[in-house]
Amino acid sequence: MSKKIAIRVVLTLLMVFGIFVVYLFIAEVITLHGTVTSVSDLQKVYGKGGRVVAATFTNSLIQKFPFDGPIDWKLIQFKEPIVFLTGRVDTNALRQFISDHATTRFLWSGAGNELEEGWPNAGVWPATTWTNIYFDSAWLVEGGYEADIQGQIDFQKRMVTIRSSGSDGPVTYMK
């Protein structure tokens, strides 16, 4: 093997190693993650995301969500901080949770692509197997920033994924 080829191989390996080190550093700085045993343990996580993301935690939608067991969380701190929550849902407590949050839009999705908002009507959809619920809640917080909570519940796995985020600047329009 010639000297030029050996130098190129070594430089390529150094470059790949450098890219890997930079990737690990950026991934550690931008993304934080962990697991908590209760919703109240998430307050610090949401606080690290800034005041707009922290406002999504103070919304009772997250604080009273019927999780059943540990909750995995991921905080991405880039241009716009985002918190993701994943955990099992207590399906027995879900109906009360939905009725307690009338201002939140809940959209049910069925196995045959049926869709219904609110609580599914057994008279309209008597034989439907409901597979997912999507929900969304957005509001303005102090300073004119928009806070948003979106989620999806998968009934077959009894798993929920919730995304909390805020705008990266004041909202200049009204919905």
ABEGO torsion letter per residue (X at the ends): XBAAAAAAAAAAAAAAAAAAAAAAAAAAAABBBEBBABAAAAAAAAAAAEAAAAAAAABAAAAABBBBEBBBBBBBBBABBBBBBBBBBBAAAAAAAAAABAABBBBBBBAAGBBBBEBBBAAABAABBBABBBBBBBBBBBGGBBBBBBBBBBAAAGBBBBBBBBBABBBABBX
